[in-house]
Amino acid sequence: MSDLAMNSMNNLVRPKLAAIVTAYYKYSHAQHIVDRLLEGYGWNGQHHYPPMDVVSLYVDQVGANDLSRERAARHPGMKIYPTIAEALTAGGSKLAVDGVVIVGEHGTYPRNQKGQTQYPRWEFFQQVVTVFRDSGRSVPVFSDKHLSWNWEWARKMYDTSRELGFPFLAGSSLPVTWRTPSVEMPLEASISEALCLCYGGVDSYDFHGLETVQCMVERRKGGEKGVAWIQAYRGEKFWEALRDGVWSKPLMDAALCRSHTLVPARAGFTQVFPGVEDMRRLVKDPVAYRYQHSDGVKGTVLLMNGLVRDFNFAAYVNGRSEPWSTQMFLPMPDGRTTLASFFSPQVNHCETMFLTGKAPYPLERTLLTTGLTAAGVESLYRGQQRYETPHLNIAYQPVRESTFWRT
């Protein structure tokens, strides 16, 4: 355990954090994450106050619905700064915090011709690293969601963290949230095919679906070896691919059976379980990513808006014909609270990194899923053609212990 972690546990030192966010308003990712670090959250049956302090905040876009000014007034220990550099140095010339939280999600940013929202995660990261270099030291960094919409920038973010030697945690909240049933993919399992059936948009929730699949298949025998190619299917080509068996229909059905948001009576299905024609009536713009890992394992993410509103996983494991399946449980705000509960495990893992100086799960996972998200978008942009991904030859081993929250 690091000296900082030991001191924190003895209440002698509370790590100081800087939060760098695009926008801070109700239901934004910044509100979900930074509010927890400021005010705590429910954990293990009680209210948990993080043993660390957010002392500085930078907000890129401040609109009429902004919460950051109210939060700063309620938490006088946190100051809002006009630049990222000043937030990290407390207005001085050298790094003055023990950790950095980057939330580059939400706000009004341009979209490129491929439909990618150009959130400035890379630009934020560059400014943070500039302070690290100028100060001659670095501290742990958390960056929400995928590293960047641009693959080359994402790769540079990963490489820079390794060059400077600072712990770097990133990714989706999906891999660490609760599961229904509460199961973990066995280490060293043999997996032939895996699938996530979920909802959402391209260059958005597709990333969550890819992270859902990856946190499972990375635990297979030999660990992760990388991805060789990906192909996207949209609209009529999606239904043709389903008809032609491009992905396993039994896996799709097994994942669908885990959904808590599939309501036959309300949807007006012609049978208890939705048939293809029912799906076609409900899902107006389906999207699929079909890809193959370098060791032959197949993966699929299905975005089926109108059919479900949750994330459901299924796979063929250890040669069994019956699919192995679970749901990544996402308890949403219910009107009494503005905090989506599934952010709590993610923030708790961030706390672990800031206290111990070690990322609790591999950054390589999110580097790979970042690349897959960009590659899926590229396949769509190229007319839904297969897209070779030699740049995604990312090999790594998963952590041995479970990182999702069980209780």
CORBEL-V690066 format. One record per pair of residues at least 6 apart in sequence whose ideal C-beta (glycine too) atoms are under 8 Angstrom apart, sorted by the first residue. I is the first residue (numbers start at 1). J is the second residue. If there is no record, write none. Layout:
I,J
I,J
//
This chain:
1,356
2,355
2,356
2,357
4,13
4,15
4,98
4,355
4,357
5,355
5,356
5,357
7,13
8,14
8,15
8,51
8,52
8,355
9,51
9,355
11,51
14,51
14,52
14,53
15,51
15,52
15,53
15,98
15,99
15,354
15,355
16,52
16,53
16,55
16,56
16,96
16,97
16,98
16,99
17,37
17,52
17,53
17,54
17,55
17,56
17,97
17,98
17,99
17,100
17,101
17,354
18,54
18,55
18,56
18,57
18,58
18,87
18,88
18,97
18,99
18,100
18,101
19,30
19,33
19,34
19,37
19,54
19,56
19,57
19,58
19,87
19,100
19,101
19,103
20,57
20,58
20,84
20,87
20,100
20,101
20,102
20,103
20,124
20,128
21,28
21,29
21,30
21,34
21,57
21,58
21,59
21,60
21,68
21,102
21,103
21,104
22,30
22,59
22,60
22,61
22,103
22,104
22,105
22,106
22,107
22,109
22,119
22,120
23,30
23,59
23,60
23,61
23,62
23,63
23,66
23,106
23,107
24,30
24,31
24,34
24,57
24,59
24,62
24,66
24,67
24,68
24,71
25,31
25,63
25,65
25,66
25,67
25,106
26,65
26,67
26,338
27,333
27,338
27,340
28,105
28,106
29,103
29,105
29,106
29,144
29,145
29,343
30,59
30,68
30,103
30,105
30,106
31,67
31,338
32,339
32,340
32,343
33,101
33,103
33,144
33,343
33,346
33,347
33,350
34,54
34,57
34,71
34,101
34,103
35,71
35,338
35,339
36,50
36,339
36,343
36,344
36,347
37,50
37,52
37,54
37,101
37,347
37,350
38,54
38,71
38,75
38,78
40,47
40,48
40,49
40,50
41,47
41,48
41,339
41,343
41,344
41,347
42,48
42,341
42,344
43,344
43,348
44,407
48,348
50,347
50,351
51,351
51,355
52,98
52,99
52,351
52,354
52,355
53,77
53,78
54,75
54,77
54,78
54,101
55,77
55,78
55,79
55,90
55,97
56,78
56,79
56,80
56,81
56,86
56,87
56,88
56,90
56,97
57,68
57,71
57,72
57,78
57,79
57,80
57,81
57,87
58,80
58,81
58,82
58,83
58,84
58,86
58,87
59,66
59,68
59,80
60,107
60,120
61,107
61,108
62,68
62,69
68,80
69,80
71,78
72,78
72,79
72,80
79,90
81,87
81,90
81,91
83,127
84,124
84,127
84,128
84,131
85,127
85,130
85,131
88,95
88,96
88,97
88,100
88,128
88,131
89,95
89,96
89,131
89,135
90,96
90,97
93,134
94,134
94,135
95,131
95,132
95,135
95,137
95,138
95,139
97,139
98,139
98,140
98,354
99,139
99,140
99,141
99,142
99,353
99,354
100,128
100,139
100,140
100,141
100,142
101,141
101,142
101,350
102,121
102,124
102,125
102,128
102,141
102,142
102,143
102,144
103,144
104,119
104,120
104,121
104,124
104,143
104,144
104,145
105,119
105,144
105,145
107,119
109,117
109,118
109,119
109,120
110,117
110,118
111,117
111,118
112,118
112,149
113,381
114,203
114,377
114,378
114,380
114,381
115,202
115,203
115,377
115,380
115,381
116,149
116,203
116,374
116,377
117,149
117,203
117,204
118,149
119,148
119,149
121,143
121,145
121,147
121,148
121,157
122,147
122,148
122,150
122,153
122,154
122,156
122,157
125,141
125,143
125,157
125,160
128,141
129,138
129,160
129,164
132,138
132,139
132,164
132,166
133,164
138,164
138,165
138,166
139,166
140,166
140,167
140,168
140,169
140,353
140,354
140,357
140,359
141,161
141,166
141,167
141,168
141,169
142,168
142,169
142,170
142,350
142,353
143,157
143,168
143,169
143,170
144,170
145,170
145,171
145,172
145,207
146,154
146,170
146,171
146,207
146,366
146,369
146,370
146,373
147,153
147,154
147,157
147,158
147,170
147,366
147,367
147,370
148,154
148,157
148,370
149,203
149,374
150,374
151,370
151,371
151,374
151,375
151,391
154,367
154,370
154,371
154,374
155,367
155,371
155,391
157,168
158,168
158,363
158,364
158,367
161,167
161,168
161,363
167,353
167,357
167,358
167,359
168,359
168,363
169,349
169,350
169,353
169,359
169,360
169,361
169,363
170,363
170,366
171,211
171,361
171,365
171,366
171,369
172,207
172,208
172,211
172,212
172,366
172,369
173,342
173,343
173,345
173,346
174,208
174,211
174,212
174,215
174,311
174,328
174,330
174,342
175,211
175,212
175,214
175,215
175,328
175,361
175,365
175,403
175,404
176,345
176,346
176,349
176,361
176,403
176,404
176,405
177,328
177,329
177,330
177,342
177,345
177,346
177,404
177,405
178,328
178,329
178,331
178,342
178,345
178,404
178,405
178,406
179,326
179,327
179,328
179,329
179,404
180,258
180,260
180,326
180,327
180,329
181,326
182,406
183,324
183,326
184,219
184,402
184,404
185,191
185,216
185,217
185,219
185,220
185,315
185,317
185,324
186,219
186,317
186,318
187,219
187,398
187,400
188,219
188,220
188,221
189,219
189,220
189,221
189,317
189,318
190,220
190,221
190,317
190,318
190,319
191,216
191,217
191,220
191,297
191,315
191,316
191,317
192,296
192,297
192,298
192,316
192,319
193,247
193,248
193,251
193,297
193,298
193,299
193,300
193,315
193,316
194,213
194,216
194,217
194,251
194,297
194,298
194,299
194,300
194,313
194,314
194,315
194,316
195,213
195,247
195,248
195,251
195,252
195,255
195,299
195,300
195,301
195,302
195,313
195,314
195,315
196,209
196,210
196,212
196,213
196,255
196,300
196,301
196,302
196,311
196,312
196,313
197,252
197,255
197,256
197,259
197,302
197,304
197,308
197,311
197,312
197,314
198,205
198,208
198,209
198,212
198,301
198,302
198,303
198,304
198,308
198,310
198,311
198,312
199,205
199,303
199,304
199,305
199,307
199,308
199,309
199,310
200,206
200,208
200,209
200,303
200,305
201,303
201,305
202,287
202,303
202,376
202,377
202,380
203,373
203,377
205,303
206,287
206,289
206,301
206,303
206,373
206,376
207,369
207,370
207,373
208,311
209,289
209,301
209,302
209,303
209,311
210,289
210,301
210,369
210,372
210,373
210,376
211,365
211,366
211,369
212,301
212,311
212,313
212,328
213,299
213,300
213,301
213,313
214,224
214,365
214,368
214,369
214,372
215,361
215,365
215,403
215,404
216,313
216,315
217,224
217,293
217,297
217,299
217,315
218,224
218,362
218,365
218,396
218,398
219,398
220,297
222,295
223,395
223,396
223,397
223,398
224,293
224,364
224,365
224,368
224,394
224,395
224,396
224,397
224,398
225,293
225,294
225,295
225,393
225,395
226,293
226,294
226,368
226,392
226,393
226,394
226,395
227,291
227,292
227,293
227,294
227,299
227,368
227,371
227,372
227,375
227,389
227,392
227,394
228,291
228,292
228,293
228,294
228,388
228,389
228,390
228,392
229,291
229,292
229,386
229,387
229,388
229,389
230,289
230,290
230,291
230,372
230,375
230,376
230,379
230,386
230,387
230,389
231,289
231,290
231,291
231,379
231,384
231,385
231,386
231,387
232,287
232,288
232,289
232,290
232,376
232,377
232,379
232,380
232,384
233,240
233,241
233,246
233,286
233,287
233,288
233,290
233,384
234,285
234,286
234,287
234,288
234,380
234,384
235,285
235,286
237,384
238,286
238,287
238,288
239,276
239,280
239,286
241,247
241,288
241,290
242,249
242,252
242,276
243,276
246,288
246,290
247,288
247,290
247,298
247,300
247,302
248,300
248,316
250,323
251,300
251,314
251,315
251,316
251,323
252,302
252,314
253,273
254,314
254,323
254,325
255,302
255,312
255,313
255,314
255,323
255,325
256,262
256,273
256,274
256,307
256,308
256,312
257,273
257,325
258,312
258,313
258,314
258,325
258,326
258,327
259,308
259,310
259,312
259,327
260,310
260,327
261,308
261,309
261,310
262,274
262,307
262,308
264,271
264,272
264,273
264,274
267,274
267,278
267,282
267,307
269,275
269,278
270,277
270,278
271,278
274,282
274,307
279,286
279,304
279,307
282,306
282,307
283,304
283,305
283,306
283,307
284,305
284,306
285,305
286,302
286,303
286,304
286,305
287,302
287,303
287,380
288,300
288,301
288,302
288,303
289,299
289,300
289,301
289,372
289,376
289,379
290,298
290,299
290,300
291,298
291,299
291,300
291,372
291,375
291,376
291,389
292,298
292,299
293,299
294,393
301,376
310,327
310,328
310,329
310,330
311,327
311,328
311,330
312,325
312,326
312,327
312,328
313,325
313,326
313,327
313,328
314,323
314,324
314,325
315,323
315,324
315,325
316,323
316,324
317,324
329,342
330,340
330,342
331,340
331,341
331,342
332,340
333,339
333,340
344,405
345,404
345,405
348,405
349,360
349,361
349,403
352,358
352,360
353,359
353,360
360,399
360,403
361,398
361,399
361,403
362,396
362,397
362,398
362,399
364,394
364,395
364,396
365,396
365,398
367,394
368,392
368,394
371,389
371,391
371,392
371,394
372,389
372,392
375,387
375,389
375,392
378,387
379,385
379,386
379,387
//
